[in-house]
């Protein structure tokens, strides 16, 4: 079965690519293992030079690569190009900081452990498999690949099946920058083939960004083979607005938080939780902004909302909304599939949510926001923590005591105060509960796939 690029804007088939045969998969795993022997012997300075060169190549092709991203998965073109630049910056970040992040640490008083000296240092694990999603087809991969390669690991990429061209671009990027042949290889395989790759003794660890079911499957296989795994799964992030907040700023930011990448983001502010004292003012502004978003061809620089990446994704989103409406949810704007070609869904705001609606517990992956009216900080927290997800969160309040209370009690991997969640290369990123475990980015991200070795010397 082939991999197909279907343009979600007009539903045309852009490219058909053959999957790798079992023999080709074996060859690519072998190449990664062989490259790992070479790479772990290189210096940080050498790897940094190669990583900078690869980042330069990526940035030089930002415009054409941005167009490729938009055609493959529908992201507005300006966001696609920005994703490429962000990825290049992350590559340079790890090139410049990897040695510092992986520096060994001497025990200050080795006599306490009856030694003349004792210390720790990091070593690469070897070949790491990355199972990556389509919603940020370059960024999600680079934020794994850059730290992994700088640590001396090599990478295998099983990318989402609807972005094969992005996968093939990444397959050669690092080698073009100077890394040994095979240091990073894409595997054009199906989801059913992933377990066999994880089980391969040459593969030492796996990381996945994707759905909760996919995460459970990968974690199970990795566990069976006692291999390290890092999971970044779904999210249903709360966006809490309290009376002391700048209401207009919160409303405009909430629109961006919910609709960036056509709303297809794990860290989107999906559940907007607003105190009753400012509910009417906030909701009026928020709904107006959502209604006025420009929906259309994502290659048009003026477009703010393009199509969803796949027909199934669009239809799943519509089912969630329809279920909520049948059970009494109020549609404040949107709530329908526009006429015409493409996998579009109108920017939507729903209110009056009840616990029997699927939308309350499941992740809505598209431009659909739910608004909740609450009467206290305690009630806001109860709604914020009511799902099984715990990726990130945002809290809008200028009350310092309130800020402290929320940041300590919200069940999430991150809290953004008076702003929206963004993944920054300088900050660790990851969730709790059904949003996964482990961390990406910052120093914590590069250390996930290293062996922290303890040394004791008599």
C-alpha positions as CSV (number, residue, x, y, z in Angstrom):
1,X,0.0,0.0,0.0
2,X,1.4,3.4,-1.0
3,X,1.6,6.7,1.0
4,X,-0.5,9.4,-0.6
5,X,-0.3,13.2,-0.3
6,X,-3.9,14.5,-0.6
7,X,-4.2,18.3,-0.7
8,X,-6.8,19.0,2.0
9,X,-7.8,22.3,0.4
10,X,-9.1,20.8,-2.9
11,X,-8.9,17.1,-2.2
12,X,-6.6,16.4,-5.1
13,X,-3.9,13.8,-5.0
14,X,-0.5,15.5,-5.1
15,X,1.9,12.5,-4.9
16,X,1.9,8.8,-4.4
17,X,5.0,7.2,-2.8
18,X,5.7,3.6,-2.4
19,X,6.3,2.3,1.1
20,X,9.6,0.8,2.0
21,X,9.9,-2.9,1.6
22,X,11.0,-5.0,4.6
23,X,14.5,-5.2,3.0
24,X,14.7,-1.4,2.7
25,X,13.6,-1.1,6.4
26,X,16.3,-3.5,7.4
27,X,18.9,-1.6,5.4
28,X,17.9,1.7,7.0
29,X,18.0,0.3,10.5
30,X,21.4,-1.1,9.8
31,X,22.6,2.3,8.4
32,X,21.4,4.1,11.6
33,X,23.2,1.5,13.8
34,X,26.4,1.8,11.8
35,X,26.3,5.6,11.9
36,X,25.8,5.5,15.6
37,X,29.2,3.8,16.1
38,X,30.8,6.7,14.2
39,X,28.7,9.5,15.7
40,X,29.3,8.6,19.4
41,X,33.1,9.0,18.8
42,X,32.7,12.6,17.4
43,X,33.1,15.7,19.5
44,X,30.4,18.1,20.5
45,X,32.2,20.7,18.4
46,X,32.1,18.6,15.3
47,X,28.4,17.7,15.7
48,X,27.6,21.4,16.4
49,X,29.3,22.4,13.1
50,X,27.2,19.8,11.2
51,X,24.0,20.8,13.0
52,X,24.6,24.5,12.2
53,X,25.1,23.6,8.5
54,X,21.9,21.6,8.5
55,X,20.0,24.5,10.1
56,X,21.3,26.8,7.4
57,X,20.1,24.4,4.7
58,X,16.7,24.2,6.3
59,X,16.4,28.0,6.6
60,X,17.5,28.5,3.0
61,X,14.6,26.4,1.9
62,X,12.0,27.9,4.3
63,X,9.7,29.3,1.6
64,X,9.5,26.2,-0.6
65,X,9.3,23.9,2.4
66,X,6.6,26.0,3.9
67,X,4.5,25.6,0.7
68,X,5.1,21.9,0.8
69,X,3.8,21.7,4.4
70,X,0.7,23.7,3.5
71,X,-0.1,21.6,0.5
72,X,0.4,18.4,2.5
73,X,-1.6,19.3,5.7
74,X,-3.3,22.6,5.2
75,X,-1.6,24.9,7.6
76,X,-1.8,28.6,6.7
77,X,1.3,29.5,4.7
78,X,2.7,32.1,7.1
79,X,2.5,29.6,9.9
80,X,4.2,26.9,7.8
81,X,7.2,29.2,7.0
82,X,7.4,30.2,10.6
83,X,7.5,26.5,11.6
84,X,10.6,26.0,9.4
85,X,12.4,29.0,10.9
86,X,11.5,27.9,14.5
87,X,12.9,24.4,13.7
88,X,16.2,25.9,12.4
89,X,16.5,28.0,15.6
90,X,16.0,24.9,17.7
91,X,18.8,23.1,15.8
92,X,21.2,26.0,16.5
93,X,20.1,26.1,20.1
94,X,21.1,22.5,20.7
95,X,24.3,22.9,18.6
96,X,25.3,25.7,21.0
97,X,24.1,24.1,24.3
98,X,24.4,20.3,24.0
99,X,27.8,20.1,25.6
100,X,26.7,22.3,28.5
101,X,23.5,20.3,29.0
102,X,25.4,17.0,29.0
103,X,28.3,18.0,31.2
104,X,29.3,15.6,33.9
105,X,29.1,16.5,37.6
106,X,31.7,15.8,40.2
107,X,30.7,14.8,43.7
108,X,32.0,17.5,45.9
109,X,32.9,15.3,48.9
110,X,33.8,11.8,47.5
111,X,35.0,10.7,50.9
112,X,31.4,10.4,51.9
113,X,31.2,7.4,49.5
114,X,34.6,6.1,50.4
115,X,36.1,7.2,47.1
116,X,39.0,9.4,46.0
117,X,36.7,10.8,43.3
118,X,33.2,10.2,42.0
119,X,31.2,11.7,39.2
120,X,28.5,11.3,36.6
121,X,28.4,11.7,32.8
122,X,26.0,11.2,30.0
123,X,26.4,8.8,27.1
124,X,24.1,8.3,24.1
125,X,21.8,5.3,24.1
126,X,22.1,4.5,20.3
127,X,19.3,4.3,17.7
128,X,16.1,6.0,18.8
129,X,12.8,5.6,16.9
130,X,10.6,8.7,16.6
131,X,6.9,8.2,15.7
132,X,5.7,11.7,14.7
133,X,2.5,13.4,13.7
134,X,1.4,15.5,10.8
135,X,0.3,18.7,12.6
136,X,3.8,20.1,12.8
137,X,5.6,17.9,10.3
138,X,9.0,19.6,10.6
139,X,9.0,21.1,14.1
140,X,7.8,18.0,15.9
141,X,10.6,16.0,14.3
142,X,13.4,18.5,14.7
143,X,12.7,19.0,18.4
144,X,13.5,15.3,18.8
145,X,16.2,15.0,16.1
146,X,18.3,18.0,17.1
147,X,19.0,17.0,20.7
148,X,19.2,13.3,19.8
149,X,21.9,13.8,17.2
150,X,23.8,16.3,19.3
151,X,23.9,13.8,22.2
152,X,25.5,11.3,19.8
153,X,22.4,9.2,19.1
154,X,21.0,8.3,15.7
155,X,17.4,8.6,14.7
156,X,14.8,6.6,12.8
157,X,11.6,8.5,11.8
158,X,8.2,6.9,11.3
159,X,6.3,10.0,10.1
160,X,2.5,10.3,9.7
161,X,1.4,8.7,6.5
162,X,-0.2,11.9,5.1
163,X,3.1,13.9,5.1
164,X,5.5,11.6,3.2
165,X,7.2,14.5,1.4
166,X,8.1,16.1,4.7
167,X,9.5,12.8,5.8
168,X,11.6,12.4,2.7
169,X,13.0,16.0,3.2
170,X,14.0,15.2,6.7
171,X,15.5,11.9,5.6
172,X,18.4,13.7,4.0
173,X,18.6,17.0,5.9
174,X,21.2,16.1,8.5
175,X,23.4,14.1,6.1
176,X,23.4,17.2,3.8
177,X,24.7,19.1,6.8
178,X,27.6,16.7,7.3
179,X,26.4,14.0,9.7
180,X,27.6,10.5,8.9
181,X,25.4,8.7,6.3
182,X,22.5,7.0,8.1
183,X,22.5,9.2,11.2
184,X,18.8,10.0,10.5
185,X,16.6,7.8,8.4
186,X,12.9,8.0,7.5
187,X,11.0,4.7,7.4
188,X,8.1,4.9,5.0
189,X,6.0,2.2,6.8
190,X,2.5,1.8,8.2
191,X,1.5,2.0,11.8
192,X,1.2,-1.8,12.0
193,X,4.9,-2.1,11.3
194,X,6.1,0.1,14.2
195,X,6.0,-2.7,16.8
196,X,8.5,-4.7,14.8
197,X,10.9,-1.8,14.6
198,X,10.7,-1.1,18.4
199,X,11.4,-4.8,19.0
200,X,14.6,-4.7,16.9
201,X,17.6,-5.1,19.3
202,X,19.4,-2.3,17.5
203,X,16.7,0.2,18.4
204,X,17.3,1.3,22.0
205,X,14.4,3.7,22.7
206,X,11.3,5.3,21.2
207,X,9.5,8.6,21.4
208,X,6.0,9.3,20.1
209,X,3.9,12.4,19.6
210,X,0.4,11.6,18.7
211,X,-2.9,10.2,20.0
212,X,-3.6,8.5,23.3
213,X,-4.3,5.1,21.6
214,X,-1.1,5.3,19.6
215,X,0.8,6.2,22.8
216,X,-0.6,3.2,24.7
217,X,0.4,0.9,21.9
218,X,3.9,2.1,21.6
219,X,4.4,2.2,25.4
220,X,3.2,-1.3,25.7
221,X,5.6,-2.6,23.1
222,X,8.5,-0.6,24.5
223,X,7.7,-2.0,27.9
224,X,7.6,-5.5,26.7
225,X,11.2,-5.0,25.5
226,X,12.4,-2.9,28.5
227,X,13.1,0.1,26.3
228,X,12.9,3.7,27.3
229,X,9.9,5.6,25.8
230,X,8.8,9.3,25.9
231,X,5.2,10.1,25.0
232,X,3.6,13.5,24.2
233,X,-0.1,12.7,23.6
234,X,-3.3,14.7,23.4
235,X,-4.5,17.6,25.4
236,X,-7.7,19.4,26.3
237,X,-6.0,22.4,27.8
238,X,-7.9,24.8,30.0
239,X,-7.8,28.6,29.4
240,X,-9.0,30.2,32.6
241,X,-10.0,33.9,32.8
242,X,-10.6,35.5,36.2
243,X,-12.1,38.9,37.0
244,X,-8.8,40.8,37.4
245,X,-7.6,39.8,33.9
246,X,-7.3,42.2,30.9
247,X,-10.5,40.8,29.3
248,X,-10.0,42.1,25.8
249,X,-6.4,40.9,25.7
250,X,-7.5,37.5,27.0
251,X,-10.2,37.2,24.4
252,X,-8.0,38.0,21.5
253,X,-5.2,35.7,22.8
254,X,-7.8,32.9,23.3
255,X,-8.7,33.0,19.6
256,X,-5.0,32.5,18.6
257,X,-4.6,29.8,21.3
258,X,-7.6,27.9,19.9
259,X,-7.1,28.4,16.2
260,X,-3.4,28.3,15.6
261,X,-2.6,25.6,13.0
262,X,-6.3,25.4,12.2
263,X,-7.0,24.4,15.8
264,X,-5.0,21.2,15.3
265,X,-2.6,21.5,18.2
266,X,-2.3,19.4,21.4
267,X,-1.5,22.5,23.4
268,X,-4.4,24.6,22.1
269,X,-6.5,26.4,24.7
270,X,-9.6,24.2,24.0
271,X,-11.7,24.8,27.1
272,X,-12.3,28.5,27.9
273,X,-13.2,28.8,31.5
274,X,-14.5,32.3,32.4
275,X,-15.6,33.8,35.7
276,X,-19.2,34.9,35.7
277,X,-18.3,38.6,36.6
278,X,-16.7,39.0,33.1
279,X,-18.3,36.2,31.2
280,X,-20.6,38.3,29.0
281,X,-17.9,40.8,28.1
282,X,-15.3,38.1,27.4
283,X,-17.7,35.9,25.4
284,X,-18.9,38.7,23.2
285,X,-15.4,39.7,22.3
286,X,-14.2,36.1,21.8
287,X,-17.2,35.1,19.6
288,X,-16.8,38.2,17.5
289,X,-13.1,37.4,16.9
290,X,-13.9,33.8,16.1
291,X,-16.7,34.8,13.7
292,X,-14.5,37.2,11.8
293,X,-11.6,34.8,11.1
294,X,-10.8,34.5,7.4
295,X,-11.3,31.0,6.2
296,X,-10.0,29.9,2.9
297,X,-7.0,28.8,0.8
298,X,-4.1,28.4,3.2
299,X,-1.7,29.4,0.4
300,X,-3.2,32.9,0.6
301,X,-1.2,34.9,3.1
302,X,-4.4,36.6,4.4
303,X,-6.0,33.3,5.3
304,X,-6.2,32.6,9.1
305,X,-8.0,29.2,9.0
306,X,-7.4,26.6,6.4
307,X,-8.7,23.1,6.0
308,X,-8.2,20.3,8.5
309,X,-5.6,17.9,7.4
310,X,-7.8,14.9,6.6
311,X,-11.4,14.1,5.8
312,X,-11.6,11.7,8.8
313,X,-10.3,14.4,11.1
314,X,-12.9,16.9,9.9
315,X,-15.7,14.3,10.2
316,X,-14.6,13.3,13.7
317,X,-14.7,16.9,14.8
318,X,-18.2,17.4,13.3
319,X,-19.4,14.4,15.2
320,X,-18.2,15.8,18.5
321,X,-20.0,19.1,17.8
322,X,-23.2,17.4,16.6
323,X,-23.2,15.2,19.7
324,X,-22.9,18.2,22.0
325,X,-25.6,20.1,20.1
326,X,-28.0,17.2,20.2
327,X,-27.5,17.1,24.0
328,X,-28.3,20.8,24.5
329,X,-25.1,22.7,23.8
330,X,-25.6,26.3,22.6
331,X,-23.8,27.2,19.3
332,X,-22.5,30.8,19.7
333,X,-20.9,30.8,16.2
334,X,-20.1,28.2,13.6
335,X,-21.0,24.5,14.2
336,X,-21.1,23.4,10.5
337,X,-19.1,22.1,7.6
338,X,-18.9,24.8,4.9
339,X,-20.1,24.0,1.4
340,X,-17.6,23.2,-1.3
341,X,-14.4,21.2,-1.7
342,X,-11.8,20.7,1.1
343,X,-11.8,19.5,4.6
344,X,-12.9,22.8,6.1
345,X,-14.8,23.3,9.4
346,X,-16.2,26.7,10.5
347,X,-14.6,28.3,13.6
348,X,-17.0,27.3,16.3
349,X,-17.8,28.3,19.9
350,X,-20.1,26.2,22.1
351,X,-21.5,27.0,25.5
352,X,-23.8,25.1,27.9
353,X,-21.6,22.0,28.1
354,X,-22.7,19.1,30.2
355,X,-20.8,16.0,31.4
356,X,-22.7,13.6,29.1
357,X,-21.3,15.3,26.0
358,X,-18.3,13.6,24.3
359,X,-16.7,17.0,23.8
360,X,-16.3,17.5,27.5
361,X,-13.9,14.5,27.8
362,X,-12.5,14.0,24.3
363,X,-10.0,16.1,22.4
364,X,-11.4,18.4,19.7
365,X,-8.7,18.7,17.0
366,X,-9.9,21.7,15.0
367,X,-11.2,25.2,15.4
368,X,-13.8,24.4,18.0
369,X,-13.8,26.1,21.4
370,X,-16.0,25.4,24.4
371,X,-16.8,28.2,26.9
372,X,-17.7,27.5,30.6
373,X,-19.1,30.0,33.1
374,X,-17.9,29.6,36.6
375,X,-18.4,31.5,39.8
376,X,-15.2,31.0,41.8
377,X,-11.6,30.1,41.4
378,X,-12.4,26.7,43.0
379,X,-15.1,26.0,40.4
380,X,-12.7,27.1,37.6
381,X,-10.1,24.6,38.9
382,X,-12.7,21.8,39.1
383,X,-13.5,22.3,35.4
384,X,-9.9,22.7,34.5
385,X,-8.9,19.4,36.1
386,X,-12.0,17.4,35.1
387,X,-10.5,15.7,32.0
388,X,-8.0,12.8,31.9
389,X,-5.6,15.1,30.0
390,X,-2.9,17.2,31.6
391,X,-0.6,18.7,28.9
392,X,-0.6,22.5,29.5
393,X,-2.8,25.3,30.7
394,X,-3.3,29.1,30.7
395,X,-4.5,31.2,33.6
396,X,-5.4,34.9,33.2
397,X,-5.3,36.9,36.5
398,X,-3.3,39.8,37.8
399,X,-3.8,38.7,41.4
400,X,-0.5,37.3,42.5
401,X,-2.0,35.0,45.2
402,X,-4.5,33.7,42.7
403,X,-1.6,33.0,40.2
404,X,0.3,31.0,42.9
405,X,-2.8,29.0,43.8
406,X,-3.6,28.1,40.2
407,X,-0.1,27.2,39.2
408,X,0.2,24.8,42.2
409,X,-3.2,23.2,41.7
410,X,-3.8,22.9,37.9
411,X,-3.0,19.3,36.8
412,X,-0.8,20.0,33.8
413,X,2.8,19.8,32.7
414,X,2.9,23.6,32.3
415,X,1.0,26.8,33.4
416,X,1.2,29.9,31.3
417,X,0.1,33.0,33.2
418,X,-1.5,35.9,31.2
419,X,-0.5,34.3,27.9
420,X,-1.0,31.2,25.8
421,X,0.9,28.0,25.7
422,X,3.9,27.9,23.3
423,X,6.6,25.3,23.1
424,X,9.9,27.1,23.6
425,X,13.2,25.4,23.0
426,X,14.5,26.9,26.3
427,X,11.7,25.3,28.4
428,X,11.0,21.6,29.1
429,X,7.7,20.4,27.4
430,X,5.5,17.5,28.3
431,X,2.4,16.4,30.2
432,X,0.9,14.2,32.9
433,X,-2.1,11.9,33.2
434,X,-3.2,10.7,29.7
435,X,-1.2,13.4,28.0
436,X,1.9,11.3,28.4
437,X,5.2,11.3,30.2
438,X,8.8,12.4,29.8
439,X,10.0,15.8,28.5
440,X,11.1,17.3,25.3
441,X,13.2,20.5,24.7
442,X,15.6,22.3,27.0
443,X,18.2,20.4,28.9
444,X,15.6,17.8,30.1
445,X,14.8,16.9,26.5
446,X,18.4,16.0,25.4
447,X,18.9,14.0,28.6
448,X,15.9,11.7,28.0
449,X,17.8,9.5,25.6
450,X,21.1,9.3,27.4
451,X,22.5,7.0,29.9
452,X,23.5,8.9,33.1
453,X,26.5,6.9,34.1
454,X,27.9,7.0,37.7
455,X,31.7,6.5,38.2
456,X,33.3,5.7,41.6
457,X,37.1,5.6,41.9
458,X,38.9,4.2,44.9
